[in-house]
């Protein structure tokens, strides 16, 4: 008669409901990401985004019809869904609407701004005026945030290329020997001002995704003789620097342009050293303004539609791990939309 041998092996005890880390994003950020995923759940919309990501010029709604094999009404429906979650930018030219990938649109507008300066056509347009982009309608208050004494000795092109909504170098409290990173450094005005403050023993990095701006910034650096400055090409959502290498991160009216602000905050936290800090100028919305109401006041590329509220901004920074978050409004451009100074510290 066969006998079954049963071996009882003692298993290590397993903790029930073991403690886990808190989610790295807030409920509002999770809801925003969920809305993006939902918008991309249709294969036609994925194809639209892919097409725009690989096209340097705006695409007319009429051009999508034969490419997708859909009616104009159906194409417009899909475009509205993508527009609602901030994946596209829309412009009306004549009777037709044209669409662009937001990141490419931002890159193209900043390239145009750099060209305005390098071709001697005057100052670039700042990005803090509702209903416009950074290179339209001749707005030029970007350089106006810097007094003559601060910009003395800087190349004229660096001053003219300023596109910001503040002067983050005045609030960052920079010290000799520190390492500074400027996100969206443009023509380099904030980088060069920071380089003066940190001195020869310090280091300043400027990060930008636009080839034309990087070329202009490099010329400005060489003209200024700033040997402690280095410009990097890349995205603020994927900073090309090792962890814990920077003392201060500054930025001027750029974070509102990102479609993944949680990732931007996480990257800033990663590259900062312990007790590192941020000094940021940005556009911030009143807490009671919905995303639709922000979009009514200006475009995404114009630094308005993509702006976070005061509560969202603070929650995003705290979710990334920052402490001592202080956001102070400095001016109101249109009702409910403000330029603001943002400060925070990494523990």
Legacy VTK file of the C-alpha trace (Angstrom):
# vtk DataFile Version 3.0
C-alpha trace
ASCII
DATASET POLYDATA
POINTS 347 float
0.000 0.000 0.000
1.507 3.290 -1.106
2.145 5.798 1.609
2.057 9.537 0.970
4.770 11.462 2.692
3.587 14.909 3.639
6.248 17.443 4.569
5.133 20.408 6.532
7.477 23.329 5.950
7.346 26.187 8.359
6.951 29.412 6.406
8.223 32.699 7.788
5.452 34.829 9.208
4.056 37.368 6.754
3.021 40.699 8.123
-0.542 41.578 7.317
-1.116 45.140 6.129
2.568 46.010 6.199
3.328 49.713 6.235
3.843 51.220 2.779
5.051 54.607 1.653
2.579 57.370 0.886
1.758 57.917 -2.804
4.265 60.230 -4.472
1.508 62.261 -6.131
-1.454 64.105 -4.690
-5.085 63.200 -5.329
-5.417 66.208 -7.662
-2.335 65.165 -9.638
-3.615 61.599 -9.876
-6.959 62.882 -11.147
-5.175 65.004 -13.767
-3.078 62.052 -14.954
-6.151 59.833 -15.043
-7.898 62.359 -17.294
-4.902 62.290 -19.661
-4.897 58.481 -19.759
-8.636 58.530 -20.413
-8.176 60.995 -23.268
-5.554 58.687 -24.800
-7.723 55.582 -24.479
-8.935 55.938 -28.069
-6.490 54.774 -30.785
-7.442 57.669 -33.079
-6.338 60.144 -30.423
-3.062 58.302 -29.924
-2.448 58.635 -33.674
-3.254 62.355 -33.536
-0.750 62.934 -30.731
1.865 60.851 -32.547
1.340 62.805 -35.757
1.684 66.169 -34.050
4.740 65.042 -32.076
6.486 64.313 -35.369
5.370 67.485 -37.162
7.127 70.812 -36.707
4.306 72.939 -38.122
0.684 73.386 -36.980
-1.720 70.911 -38.588
-5.112 72.035 -39.896
-8.127 70.048 -38.780
-8.878 69.415 -42.459
-5.544 67.597 -42.843
-6.479 65.029 -40.196
-9.578 63.900 -42.110
-7.865 61.918 -44.918
-5.038 60.786 -42.641
-7.419 59.227 -40.133
-10.221 58.312 -42.509
-12.773 60.040 -40.274
-15.392 62.725 -40.768
-14.633 66.314 -39.803
-17.100 66.127 -36.923
-15.417 63.000 -35.515
-11.928 64.470 -35.906
-13.050 67.645 -34.123
-14.536 65.554 -31.313
-11.222 63.744 -30.748
-9.258 66.998 -30.907
-11.515 68.570 -28.269
-10.887 65.642 -25.921
-7.099 66.042 -26.275
-7.319 69.821 -25.975
-9.329 69.568 -22.752
-6.524 67.740 -20.920
-3.769 70.048 -22.145
-2.069 67.756 -24.654
-2.594 70.076 -27.619
-2.622 73.770 -28.402
-5.213 75.261 -30.768
-5.049 78.347 -32.967
-7.663 79.833 -35.240
-6.405 81.105 -38.594
-9.232 82.258 -40.830
-11.991 79.679 -40.971
-9.807 76.734 -39.949
-8.408 75.612 -36.611
-4.788 74.449 -36.419
-3.318 72.180 -33.753
0.178 71.555 -32.399
1.842 69.336 -29.846
2.287 71.553 -26.787
5.964 70.830 -26.221
6.777 71.437 -29.890
4.694 74.609 -29.843
6.599 75.911 -26.831
9.918 75.016 -28.459
8.941 76.732 -31.703
7.746 79.916 -29.983
10.937 80.192 -27.955
12.988 79.589 -31.105
11.152 82.488 -32.719
11.893 84.644 -29.686
15.602 83.819 -29.921
15.559 84.655 -33.632
13.958 88.016 -32.866
16.964 88.927 -30.737
19.730 87.436 -32.891
18.437 89.135 -36.036
18.416 92.529 -34.331
14.633 92.952 -34.385
14.450 94.018 -30.751
13.414 92.441 -27.467
11.696 89.079 -27.311
8.108 89.092 -26.097
7.534 87.971 -22.538
5.232 85.041 -21.824
3.078 86.563 -19.140
0.425 88.296 -21.167
-2.906 86.566 -21.618
-4.052 85.619 -25.074
-0.576 85.679 -26.587
2.499 83.548 -26.845
5.994 84.535 -25.904
6.745 85.745 -29.408
3.576 87.566 -30.372
2.064 91.031 -30.236
5.216 92.817 -29.141
4.951 92.475 -25.370
8.315 93.221 -23.872
8.090 93.459 -20.110
10.423 90.486 -19.535
13.540 92.687 -19.324
11.575 95.175 -17.207
11.839 92.895 -14.149
15.577 93.601 -13.937
16.952 96.957 -12.847
19.760 98.634 -14.746
22.287 97.999 -11.991
21.629 94.251 -11.985
22.052 93.927 -15.746
25.082 96.217 -15.981
27.864 94.411 -17.789
25.588 91.745 -19.300
25.356 91.297 -23.072
22.428 93.235 -24.533
21.133 90.080 -26.212
20.801 88.338 -22.851
18.649 91.167 -21.527
16.543 91.442 -24.683
15.882 87.690 -24.705
14.335 87.712 -21.236
10.893 86.072 -21.388
10.037 85.766 -17.726
7.490 87.041 -15.246
9.916 87.976 -12.471
13.510 87.951 -11.309
14.192 84.711 -9.408
17.802 85.647 -8.681
16.634 88.358 -6.280
14.806 85.848 -4.063
17.128 82.833 -4.296
19.646 84.283 -1.786
22.680 82.971 -3.659
26.083 82.716 -1.974
29.653 82.450 -3.279
30.671 78.878 -4.068
27.138 77.522 -4.580
25.952 75.446 -7.530
22.829 76.786 -9.247
20.524 75.300 -11.893
18.213 77.475 -14.006
15.312 75.546 -15.565
14.351 76.958 -18.955
17.336 79.288 -19.085
16.490 80.922 -22.422
18.986 83.576 -23.466
20.814 83.216 -20.170
20.045 86.393 -18.219
19.277 84.606 -14.923
22.244 82.269 -15.410
24.645 85.179 -15.918
23.227 87.114 -12.962
23.580 83.986 -10.806
27.142 83.495 -12.017
28.015 86.939 -10.666
26.580 86.082 -7.258
28.187 82.655 -6.797
31.549 83.889 -8.073
34.450 81.942 -9.608
34.222 79.235 -6.933
30.589 78.558 -7.822
28.929 76.950 -10.815
25.743 77.739 -12.738
23.942 75.404 -15.145
21.319 76.577 -17.610
18.901 73.956 -18.978
16.855 74.555 -22.119
15.247 72.387 -24.809
15.507 74.961 -27.602
18.587 74.789 -29.821
18.241 78.422 -30.888
18.094 79.658 -27.292
21.085 77.526 -26.312
23.103 78.975 -29.183
22.147 82.511 -28.145
22.904 81.766 -24.482
26.329 80.346 -25.360
27.219 83.523 -27.238
26.048 85.646 -24.313
28.130 83.565 -21.888
31.246 83.975 -24.032
30.674 87.711 -24.429
30.243 88.079 -20.673
33.357 85.976 -19.990
31.448 83.780 -17.547
33.770 80.805 -17.131
31.621 79.277 -14.362
28.592 78.777 -16.626
27.516 75.681 -18.561
24.412 75.315 -20.711
22.707 71.920 -21.100
20.165 70.730 -23.637
17.272 68.751 -22.209
13.849 68.793 -20.621
12.916 69.985 -17.165
11.064 66.689 -16.654
14.346 64.790 -17.140
17.216 66.942 -15.855
20.586 65.724 -17.210
22.450 66.053 -13.900
23.299 63.516 -11.169
21.357 63.428 -7.921
22.289 65.773 -5.064
24.574 68.020 -7.103
22.827 71.407 -6.903
22.379 73.882 -4.035
19.715 76.103 -5.624
17.205 75.655 -8.447
15.760 78.775 -10.053
13.263 79.148 -12.886
11.444 82.031 -14.537
7.927 81.483 -15.888
8.695 77.996 -17.245
7.217 75.331 -14.938
3.682 76.354 -15.912
4.538 75.240 -19.468
5.172 71.629 -18.466
2.424 69.054 -18.926
3.939 66.872 -16.162
4.575 69.206 -13.263
4.745 66.379 -10.708
7.723 64.978 -12.606
9.345 68.428 -12.711
9.065 68.754 -8.936
10.424 65.227 -8.462
13.418 66.021 -10.680
14.130 69.277 -8.858
14.059 67.395 -5.556
16.379 64.699 -6.954
19.145 67.051 -8.120
19.093 69.238 -4.998
21.446 68.519 -2.140
19.992 68.184 1.373
18.892 71.641 2.557
18.917 72.766 -1.057
16.299 75.330 -1.976
14.272 76.727 -4.846
13.607 80.323 -5.883
11.075 80.346 -8.705
9.051 82.998 -10.513
5.936 81.582 -12.135
2.319 82.253 -13.035
-0.183 80.966 -10.458
-3.993 80.921 -10.509
-6.496 81.661 -7.783
-7.694 78.490 -6.083
-11.283 78.877 -7.253
-10.436 79.069 -10.975
-11.148 75.876 -12.891
-8.886 74.645 -15.677
-11.481 75.821 -18.189
-11.570 79.312 -16.664
-7.761 79.532 -16.797
-7.820 78.543 -20.476
-10.372 81.309 -21.146
-7.858 83.857 -19.840
-4.974 82.830 -22.092
-3.240 80.024 -23.952
-1.022 77.263 -22.599
1.967 78.570 -24.542
1.135 82.030 -23.241
1.836 80.761 -19.694
-1.784 81.063 -18.559
-3.820 77.925 -19.331
-1.204 75.576 -17.830
-0.752 77.488 -14.588
-1.474 75.720 -11.314
-3.461 77.232 -8.477
-1.764 78.294 -5.251
-3.070 75.166 -3.508
-2.033 72.871 -6.371
1.448 74.354 -6.493
2.020 73.917 -2.763
0.537 70.414 -2.735
2.733 69.402 -5.668
5.908 70.608 -3.970
5.014 68.946 -0.669
4.164 65.672 -2.437
7.681 65.748 -3.939
9.128 66.079 -0.433
9.701 69.822 -0.064
9.258 71.761 3.168
8.891 75.434 4.072
6.806 76.114 0.980
5.917 79.791 0.561
4.119 81.186 -2.502
3.715 84.966 -2.695
1.752 86.762 -5.405
3.534 89.809 -6.829
1.224 91.050 -9.616
-2.111 90.218 -11.216
-2.080 90.025 -15.030
-5.748 89.254 -15.525
-8.406 88.541 -12.906
-7.360 85.476 -10.943
-3.941 84.990 -12.635
-0.808 86.195 -10.854
2.927 86.269 -11.166
4.321 84.783 -7.968
7.519 83.972 -6.112
7.820 80.351 -4.996
10.244 79.237 -2.271
10.776 75.803 -0.739
13.503 73.692 0.856
14.587 70.072 0.556
14.974 68.530 4.020
LINES 1 348
347 0 1 2 3 4 5 6 7 8 9 10 11 12 13 14 15 16 17 18 19 20 21 22 23 24 25 26 27 28 29 30 31 32 33 34 35 36 37 38 39 40 41 42 43 44 45 46 47 48 49 50 51 52 53 54 55 56 57 58 59 60 61 62 63 64 65 66 67 68 69 70 71 72 73 74 75 76 77 78 79 80 81 82 83 84 85 86 87 88 89 90 91 92 93 94 95 96 97 98 99 100 101 102 103 104 105 106 107 108 109 110 111 112 113 114 115 116 117 118 119 120 121 122 123 124 125 126 127 128 129 130 131 132 133 134 135 136 137 138 139 140 141 142 143 144 145 146 147 148 149 150 151 152 153 154 155 156 157 158 159 160 161 162 163 164 165 166 167 168 169 170 171 172 173 174 175 176 177 178 179 180 181 182 183 184 185 186 187 188 189 190 191 192 193 194 195 196 197 198 199 200 201 202 203 204 205 206 207 208 209 210 211 212 213 214 215 216 217 218 219 220 221 222 223 224 225 226 227 228 229 230 231 232 233 234 235 236 237 238 239 240 241 242 243 244 245 246 247 248 249 250 251 252 253 254 255 256 257 258 259 260 261 262 263 264 265 266 267 268 269 270 271 272 273 274 275 276 277 278 279 280 281 282 283 284 285 286 287 288 289 290 291 292 293 294 295 296 297 298 299 300 301 302 303 304 305 306 307 308 309 310 311 312 313 314 315 316 317 318 319 320 321 322 323 324 325 326 327 328 329 330 331 332 333 334 335 336 337 338 339 340 341 342 343 344 345 346
